[in-house]
Amino acid sequence: MIQKLRCFLQDLKIGYTLRLEKSSVSTDPKVPLMSDNNHLVKVKTALAEKYERLSRNAKSVTKTRQFSYRAVRYRRQVAQLLHDSE
């Protein structure tokens, strides 16, 4: 049973590396693609809006501060991404 599982995982690993070699996409995780950058901007903006909404609806002062800080943090990340892409 364990041997079959090892063979299966090895086959998956080989298939994954072959797909990466065939694709023209850069495999370096430190070099984001432009579409990845746009996607990150959209996701982080949505998260910032979510936490701003949560901070407005929070009942306690502590939660309001936590959510506000998270929203500001995501806004800063969006600004940095936009600055780096120029």
C-alpha positions as CSV (number, residue, x, y, z in Angstrom):
1,M,0.0,0.0,0.0
2,I,2.7,2.4,1.0
3,Q,4.8,1.5,-2.1
4,K,1.8,2.2,-4.4
5,L,1.3,5.6,-2.7
6,R,5.0,6.4,-3.2
7,C,4.8,5.5,-6.9
8,F,1.7,7.6,-7.3
9,L,3.2,10.6,-5.7
10,Q,6.4,10.2,-7.8
11,D,4.3,10.0,-11.0
12,L,2.5,13.2,-9.9
13,K,5.8,15.0,-9.3
14,I,7.1,13.9,-12.7
15,G,3.9,15.0,-14.5
16,Y,4.0,18.4,-12.7
17,T,7.6,19.1,-13.7
18,L,6.9,18.1,-17.3
19,R,4.0,20.5,-17.5
20,L,6.2,23.3,-16.1
21,E,8.9,22.6,-18.7
22,K,6.3,22.6,-21.5
23,S,4.7,25.9,-20.5
24,S,6.2,29.2,-21.5
25,V,5.5,30.7,-18.0
26,S,8.4,31.7,-15.9
27,T,8.8,29.3,-13.0
28,D,10.8,31.8,-10.9
29,P,8.5,32.7,-8.0
30,K,10.3,36.0,-7.3
31,V,9.4,37.3,-10.8
32,P,5.7,38.0,-10.9
33,L,3.9,38.2,-14.2
34,M,1.9,41.2,-15.1
35,S,-1.3,39.4,-14.9
36,D,-0.3,38.1,-11.4
37,N,0.4,41.6,-10.4
38,N,-3.0,42.8,-11.6
39,H,-4.6,39.9,-9.8
40,L,-2.8,40.7,-6.6
41,V,-3.9,44.4,-6.8
42,K,-7.6,43.3,-7.2
43,V,-7.4,40.8,-4.4
44,K,-5.7,43.1,-2.0
45,T,-8.0,46.0,-2.8
46,A,-11.0,43.7,-2.1
47,L,-9.5,42.7,1.2
48,A,-8.9,46.3,2.1
49,E,-12.6,47.1,1.4
50,K,-13.7,44.1,3.4
51,Y,-11.7,45.1,6.4
52,E,-12.8,48.7,6.1
53,R,-16.4,47.5,6.1
54,L,-15.7,45.3,9.1
55,S,-14.2,48.2,11.0
56,R,-17.2,50.3,10.5
57,N,-19.5,47.5,11.7
58,A,-17.3,46.4,14.7
59,K,-18.9,46.8,18.1
60,S,-15.7,47.1,20.2
61,V,-13.0,49.7,19.9
62,T,-10.3,47.0,19.8
63,K,-11.8,45.2,16.8
64,T,-12.3,48.5,15.1
65,R,-8.6,49.3,15.4
66,Q,-7.6,45.8,14.3
67,F,-9.7,45.9,11.2
68,S,-8.7,49.5,10.3
69,Y,-5.0,48.5,10.6
70,R,-5.5,45.5,8.4
71,A,-7.3,47.7,5.8
72,V,-4.4,50.2,5.9
73,R,-1.9,47.4,5.5
74,Y,-3.6,46.1,2.4
75,R,-3.9,49.6,0.9
76,R,-0.1,50.1,1.5
77,Q,0.6,46.8,-0.3
78,V,-1.5,47.8,-3.2
79,A,0.3,51.1,-3.4
80,Q,3.6,49.3,-3.3
81,L,2.6,46.9,-6.1
82,L,1.4,49.7,-8.3
83,H,4.6,51.6,-7.6
84,D,6.8,48.6,-8.5
85,S,5.0,47.9,-11.7
86,E,5.7,51.3,-13.2
